[in-house]
Amino acid sequence: MRLLFFTVFIDLIGFGIIIPIIPFLAPEFGASNMDIALIIAVYSVCSGLLGGAWGSLSDRVGRKPVLIGCLLLTSLSYVMLAFAQTLLMVYIARIVAGCAAGIYGVAAATVADLTDDENRAKNMGVIGAAFGLGMVFGPFLGGVLAGDELNFVLPASVAAVLSLSAAIFCFVLMPESLPKELRKTKRSADNSDTKKLWPLLGEIQSRWLISLYVLHSIVISVTSYLFPLWTAWMLGWGPKEIGIVFGVQGLMMAALQGKLVGVLVAKFGELSLLSFGVTLLTLGFSVATQADAVPLVIISFFCIISGATICSPVLNSILSKRVPAQYRGKVMGTSSAMGSWGRVIGPLIAGVVLTQSGYVIAWGVGIIIGVIFILWPLKEMLKAKEQQVEA
């Protein structure tokens, strides 16, 4: 778990470095606000198309080689971004990065391999903390490296070196978490009449659950798209200020996922905590529609991302408990891919609404998503109460 934490942490610093510079890099090549949304979306399209495939491949060949392959491709994408001379090259770089974005689903499957049901949410939170810490140092480092003169070569190059370092670290030190016998079982199933994904999700009663990954990613991607543009328009912020805000939020994410989520799940239960997270992020979107000064801007952002941060390890824990071990990589990879489709839908919706109606209505999209999101945990809690009464 420590080695996996460190691998994910290093890679996420590289990923985080890119966040505050993309909205400012693309306009250097004549991109519009809608182009920025499309650049974010094309990454997620590729991730959505291949996320399930990476997870399924890890069921057959092991988690370690897939993690290494994804990290190497990610490093290549940052090199391409560093030396991009046209908007087309920015698109191509993000396409390559999206194709390699299988690390989260495979990392979640690795955690599930290593932990029992009782500690699943806690350990999913540990990996979430790696994401959070990466998002502390990454955006802050990206903003500082870009500087006031907006130097994009240096931050993208540093991101490439970090992902390459994570691949080397994984290759040298990371043990394989999936036993050979389970890999053989998966390969044998693939050569016979293996379960198709949709019937499998029906058997484990997770079709609605896995769709929540789409909504979760819409929430995050709408915020990641709108917040830099919004604060630049309203407050005159640049990459440095945005990177600092993301960095502070990353510390909160690390604290929530690394320590508090496990404690809160033990005290209140997964469904109650998931409902609270959705409520918090919906409140954040509501505040954003009314924000007209720095304090409300900051409060809205922290509420949205903190709520989404609480939801992430809880969703992974609930889903992984329902999946048979030999299909864990496939299903967790699919959940990652579903999240990627949310990152396609979110920026496109936000871009269209922003263009047509302005920031207030664009932030209002998140309120609608939050209301839809909370229906599943409420339904599951009601079902659990009915079963208790019957018992």
PyMOL commands that set and color helices and strands:
alter all, ss='L'
color gray80, all
select helices_A, chain A and resi 2-18+22-29+33-61+63-82+87-99+103-114+117-146+153-173+180-190+197-203+207-235+239-268+270-290+294-322+325-357+359-373+375-390
alter helices_A, ss='H'
color red, helices_A
deselect
rebuild
show_as cartoon
